[in-house]
Amino acid sequence: MHRCSTWFFTFSLLVICGCGDATPVKLPETATDPSPINNVAATKESQSSVASQNPTPKFESLNTLNPTVEPQDEKNRVVESINRAPEQLMISAPKKLSPLQTQAVATMKKAATYYREKVATHGGYVYHYALDLSRRWGEGVATPDQIWVQPPGTPTVGMAYLDAYSATGDTFYLNAARDAAVALVYGQMKSGGWTNCIDFDPKGTRVALYRNGKGHGRNVSSLDDGQTGTAILFLIKADQALEFKHEAIHESVQVALDALLKAQFPNGAFPQVWDEDTVPDPPVKQANYPDYDWRTEGRIKNYWDMYTLNDNVAGSVADALLLAHQVYGEEKYKTALENLGQFLIQAQMPEPQSGWAQQYNYDMQPIWARKFEPPGVSGDETQEAIETLMTIFALTGDTKYLDPIPNALAYLKRSLLPEGKLARYYELKSNKPLYMVRRGKKYELTYDDSKLPAHYGWKTVSKIEQLEKKYEILKAGGLIPKPKIEEVDTRKILSSLTPQGRWISTYNGERLVGQAKMPVGEKYLSSEVFSSNLSQLSEFVRTPASTKSPQKKTNTKKLPAPSSTSRSKKTKKSVSSGTEVTLVRNGKPMAIIVTNGNPKESQITAAAELQEHIRIMSGATLPIIKENELRPNPSKALILIGPGKLTQRLGVVAKTMEPETFVVKTMPNVLILAGEDGGSKRNARNGTLWAVYDFLQDQLGCRWIWPGETGQRIPRRKTIEVPSLNIRETPTVKIRFIRLLAQDKHRVGYEKEGIGRLLDLGKTYDKISEDERVWSRRMRLGRSFKLSYGHAFTDWWEKYNKTNREIFALQPDGQRRPRSKSKPDFVKMCVSNPKLWDMQLAHLKKYAQQGARGLWVNACENDGSGGFCVCKRCRSWDADPNTALTSLPSVEDGSDIDGKPQHSNLPESLSDRYARWYNELAIRARKIDPESKIIAYGYSKYRSPPTSLKHIEPNVWIGYVGFNAYPRPDDYKKMSTDEWFGWSKLGATVFLRSNSLFYLGEGAPYVTSQQVAEDLQFQVQNGLQATDFDALQGYWAATGPTYYVLARMLWDTEADVEQVLAEFYDSFGPFQDVAKEYYEYWEKFTVGLGNNKNFINLKRPDRMRAYSSIYNEAVFRKAESILNKAKPLAKLATEEERDRFENIVFGLQHGRLLAAALKDGKTSTGLAGKRLMAFRRKIASRNVLNVYWVISKEMRYRVFN
């Protein structure tokens, strides 16, 4: 290897409809055998293979992912994610799974197995768990004998299992759901419903009076936070899935539904809680304002016995009644639902406050609940009432349930807060947003939102736009479409599962449901995340494969034209026409760039980059100030750069974002460009900077096709207006790394080689070095986390050859030593030696004892193709005979850096030996740190996957040193994809450690954009999380389109390569067609070389020596004739465009001079060599190509003296 060293189903009010031909399916006996209420042990399931048997889905999913909900509305989000218009259970026909669906099925099973077998207690679940399962949280700390009913507890997880069963037919999920249902049956109250928790310990602190006679104490059933409603919903679905044969579950549902109907008031309302007392029968009234001073009077101690809408009581009850009517077919459930709808009509407050309150007394006046919950019109409950009315209309078709909605929507629009959210409470009559300030245990009313108690959700996300759309569709008689499952979200879920089968969350200080107490930064397991991910994967598996994108160009997206302000990204987005923010008008600044009071270095850079690009574009310089220096100026728009008090006030909270995530969002006269900027100073993440570059690129049409000014295309316009935007992106490829070759550390090497005598290693080198860094940054090459690896033992011979020689490879002569005395850093290890393993794990033990977790162990063997151990123990680990590497395409991967391959009795592939070494380390490392990972290479004589080893431990990451050849023959492509799949199928996480860019030409035109894009798309589609390309040679004029395609598509992984190339060519203005024809000519030429065995079989130095024949004059004349077509277009071009096109001309000139100089086998001799050197000095600062690297590589190939 080279040494050039680096997530509410926001119910879209689904109108129940058929789902294809329904075919009954007989369930296995293991799923239908009744179990005693107290029997929560899991039976052993038949684990049918989905991929091979093409199972029949059983019913539709309830849950899907909606990542746009803000964290402060966690409680509402959890309840709503479960309680939205259920679909009738359907049985559908079998279908064939795509490869990605098959992968999703495997991921679902792995995650569900861990959650059921390791996390569940008594068949149930709580909200959050410490990673070692030593701590558990529901509403507060939970014991192992306690499970939670309130979402996202046991019913939430149970419904996710049913989703998975529906999608796969695997009875493992049905039995897991049955266990959860049985747990709920145990904790059903004598009064017929549930409270938030079930305590299986008869002496436990949360035990209640259970219907089974095993509890004692309170007998209060609760509808708060979806407790009873969600439990009923889940049990109905479980009852149906079990074909109504599980007696305990079926009986429990019927008891619960009867109790629910009994609890309903005659006017259709429901209380927050009920026991077994008789429900009052007050007179029916219309909602009205209190005729007393509500601030000091009218408090009711038992407010929970009154009419309640708080925390989506109506929505969760409506969902349960609707599903009960659909499944059991009894009219009483529909009648109860209609009565609930009639209550909602009566509960709507009079104009102009035509919303709903949380709680009403029997006179239908808003009342106090808890001491921090005042009477008022509620933004959140109003949205929930609208959704519930639409649910009831969907069942009944009676438009009276739609009639209250227009006035309610208009009220909500009038009540929006400046940041676009809704207040939880609006003061009666005045409609002022109403809050509380807390002083000790005392709460006081206030209009000030600056010091809100953190334990409560005082503001909620507005859903006005979505509600309006649903209302209009229903009013017109249409069907609300189901949310589309984006493949990119599916891939993110698949890639985020750990080898242990866990989706791990990190606490960043946000308000969690249940308000779990844990330190910031702690990693934990979330039942909400597990359930959401499992349900989304289920929906993806259930989706017909034929609706997905074609295999060859998967997930392509249309990118905007250079001057366009449109947006089309497969991310959370909203783009509309019309101007929302004006940055520049007629060349004059109309906006101020605002950072936080203490901006990070990357945020300062982001502000400066935005300012400079807008200056060049329009001539206007926008001032940059800090938010603590900001003075009111209504005439100026604000561009908020990075997280700060202002962005947080507007609802953009970066600390809750995934690494490197960014937001581009507009509000009236405000543009927010902010992202997650965590990490250390040395390993900083740059979400804010990515937001700026995304805005410049996709909204303003800026391009950076190569480094420096000639590669920078900034469209000119005197007025810059920004439409309504709401964009949020998180990178799919978490590490996007391409090694650079013009940095300070390379300068040292160039000096040693004597290149300083030929070229300026001062200011000229400084310029191209900075240009290279800036280009890399603008292309958003970066990382979400750090991988620590590299050839691990380069200094071990020097350190340990006298004390621990037994850890080094035994050579054929009986000595343990390096292959060559002059190259001790290439020494190989005796990988079967336990002493070596102990030494490798020593640092892991040290830091794990100090509390560190998630550590990496570097097991990357030293470089080279020889010197491997021949000891008996290592040999016994080999698969002999093995797959012969000589039978595979012969393409250089860099491993011959230590000389020609050795002749020994070793098999051609040592992969079984090395993979077993990785496994031995992985098993031992997990015992020290359960979150540890082993990182190693698939390279050299251990590049191909093992043939006799049956699996790779799940905490092993393999840096696959493949996809090295461009142009690549078809057999090489097949070999690379087969080897990638080979390592992956055995269980390893595979990332790309490719030397391909190192071999991408030698300074003459050399273009393989299509092949590079095709391979990258394959890798992304098959789990790519990280790349390490060695290395960017900087042949910008010769290979520029390929570099641009690779860098752009490492972030925009779904991009269409043709449109990425169009970006590149459009940057040449009137010359764009000429540039396109020119580079397509060279791409056809280069790809043709890949099918020429005489070329492919040549070693790189020999290829270069043959350049005068390969790149002959006829080849150059054809290229020159294409460029000549640009001459009449010059007068139409700007000076920048002419300068940019000249780089292409220089690239052709260099290739021609290079081929001429190589006629005698050297680039440095004779008149042709002198001309080449003079030309290289001329173009050194222009980013035509990195002339320093060109010469250094020629020295390596010994064609430059």
Order of alpha helices (4+ residues) and beta strands (2+ residues): alpha-alpha-alpha-alpha-beta-beta-beta-alpha-alpha-beta-beta-alpha-alpha-beta-beta-alpha-alpha-beta-beta-beta-alpha-alpha-beta-beta-beta-beta-alpha-alpha-beta-beta-alpha-beta-beta-beta-alpha-beta-beta-alpha-beta-beta-alpha-beta-beta-beta-beta-alpha-alpha-alpha-alpha-beta-alpha-alpha-beta-beta-alpha-beta-alpha-beta-alpha-alpha-alpha-alpha-alpha-alpha-alpha-alpha-alpha-alpha
